[in-house]
Amino acid sequence: MTQVDITIRSARPADASAIAAVHDEAWREAYRGIIPGRELEQMVQRRGPVWWRTILDRGARIVVLEIDDSLRGYASYGRNRLAASPYLGEIFELYLAPEYQGLGFGRRLFTAARRDLDARGLKGLLVWALADNDRACGFYTRLGGIKVREMDETFGTVVRARHAFGWV
């Protein structure tokens, strides 16, 4: 029998390249066909290792999923970016390498981020997902999120709806 070491921990600046690789792979998988190709490519390219290292050096709150010492997912989070909201915390991003999706690891990252937000006094949680991203919307609904807001986002000439899911 083989044992697998699974760890969720706070990200370190040295994780920047691995986070960038997960981001690249997960975004291409999640948004292909939803975000136009050119815009998607530009968004992915902006989030390379230097970008991640910079935000980690500035103290961004990010937890990572390691499986046998290889980074396979992350969640970034902090104070809600909406000024007037009953939800004080926000998960900005939660992504897993595609081959690790659907195995319960996303729930573990979500729980770790939510616990840290609660411990920092940021009660209530908001998460945004593109409405066309059925996998993400289903995931947040299964976790008990309730659709509390909708906004449009423009990608080049294409407008897509975004849903905000809330937890008290």
C-alpha positions in Angstrom: 0.0 0.0 0.0 1.3 3.5 -0.9 0.8 6.5 1.3 0.2 9.9 -0.1 1.2 13.0 1.8 -1.5 15.7 1.5 -0.8 19.1 3.0 -2.6 22.5 3.0 -0.4 25.3 4.1 0.2 29.0 3.7 2.0 29.9 0.5 5.6 31.1 0.5 7.3 33.3 -2.1 9.3 30.3 -3.2 5.9 28.8 -4.4 5.4 31.5 -7.0 6.4 29.4 -10.0 4.3 26.4 -9.0 1.3 28.6 -8.3 1.7 30.2 -11.7 1.8 26.7 -13.3 -1.4 25.6 -11.6 -3.0 29.0 -12.5 -2.1 28.6 -16.1 -3.3 25.0 -16.5 -6.5 25.5 -14.4 -7.5 28.8 -16.2 -7.0 27.3 -19.6 -9.2 24.3 -18.6 -11.9 26.3 -16.9 -12.3 29.2 -19.3 -11.6 27.7 -22.7 -14.8 28.5 -24.7 -16.1 30.9 -22.1 -13.5 33.7 -22.2 -12.4 34.5 -25.8 -9.0 33.0 -26.6 -7.0 36.2 -27.0 -8.3 37.7 -23.8 -7.8 34.4 -21.9 -4.2 34.1 -23.1 -3.5 37.7 -22.0 -5.0 37.1 -18.6 -2.9 33.9 -18.1 0.3 35.6 -19.2 -0.1 38.5 -16.8 -0.1 36.0 -13.9 3.4 34.5 -14.3 5.9 33.7 -11.5 7.0 37.3 -11.1 3.4 38.5 -10.5 2.8 35.7 -7.9 6.1 36.4 -6.1 5.3 40.1 -5.9 1.9 39.5 -4.3 3.3 36.9 -1.9 6.1 39.3 -0.9 3.4 41.9 -0.2 1.6 39.5 2.2 -1.2 38.1 0.1 -3.2 35.4 1.9 -2.9 32.2 -0.1 -3.1 28.6 0.9 -1.7 25.9 -1.2 -2.5 22.2 -1.7 0.6 20.0 -1.8 0.4 16.3 -2.7 3.7 14.5 -2.1 5.6 17.8 -2.1 4.1 19.0 -5.4 1.9 22.0 -5.4 -1.5 21.1 -7.1 -3.9 23.9 -6.1 -4.3 27.2 -4.3 -6.9 29.6 -2.9 -6.3 33.3 -2.5 -8.5 35.3 -0.2 -8.9 38.4 2.0 -11.2 41.2 2.9 -14.2 41.5 0.6 -13.5 44.0 -2.2 -17.1 45.3 -2.1 -17.3 48.3 0.3 -20.9 47.8 1.3 -21.5 44.1 1.9 -22.6 41.9 4.8 -19.9 39.4 3.7 -16.6 40.6 5.2 -14.4 37.9 3.7 -13.9 36.9 0.0 -12.2 34.0 -1.7 -10.7 35.7 -4.8 -9.5 32.5 -6.5 -9.6 28.8 -5.9 -8.0 26.6 -8.5 -6.7 23.0 -8.8 -4.7 21.4 -11.5 -7.3 19.7 -13.7 -6.3 16.1 -12.8 -7.0 16.9 -9.1 -10.5 18.4 -9.5 -13.5 16.5 -8.3 -11.6 14.6 -5.6 -12.5 16.8 -2.6 -9.4 18.9 -2.6 -11.3 22.1 -3.6 -13.5 21.7 -0.5 -10.3 21.4 1.6 -8.9 24.6 0.2 -12.2 26.4 0.6 -12.4 25.3 4.3 -8.9 26.3 5.0 -9.4 29.8 3.5 -12.7 30.2 5.3 -11.3 29.2 8.7 -8.5 31.7 8.3 -10.9 34.5 7.3 -13.1 33.6 10.3 -10.0 33.6 12.6 -9.2 37.2 11.4 -12.7 38.4 12.2 -13.9 38.4 8.6 -17.2 36.7 9.1 -19.4 35.9 6.1 -17.9 34.9 2.8 -18.4 35.9 -0.8 -17.0 34.1 -3.9 -17.5 35.1 -7.6 -17.8 32.7 -10.5 -18.6 33.2 -14.2 -22.1 32.0 -14.7 -21.0 29.9 -17.7 -18.5 28.0 -15.6 -20.9 25.3 -14.6 -18.3 23.3 -12.7 -17.5 26.3 -10.4 -21.1 27.3 -9.9 -22.1 23.7 -9.0 -19.1 23.4 -6.7 -20.1 26.6 -4.7 -23.7 25.6 -4.6 -22.8 22.1 -3.2 -20.8 23.9 -0.5 -23.9 25.7 0.6 -23.3 29.0 -1.2 -26.4 31.0 -2.1 -26.4 33.3 -5.2 -26.6 36.8 -3.7 -25.5 39.0 -6.6 -24.9 39.1 -10.3 -22.7 41.4 -12.4 -21.4 41.5 -16.0 -17.8 41.3 -16.9 -16.5 42.2 -20.4 -13.7 40.2 -22.1 -12.8 42.0 -25.3 -16.1 42.3 -27.1 -17.8 39.5 -25.1 -19.9 40.1 -22.0 -20.3 37.3 -19.5 -22.4 37.2 -16.3 -20.7 36.6 -13.0 -22.5 35.2 -9.9 -21.6 36.0 -6.3 -22.2 33.1 -3.9 -22.5 34.0 -0.2 -22.1 32.2 3.1 -23.1 33.7 6.4 
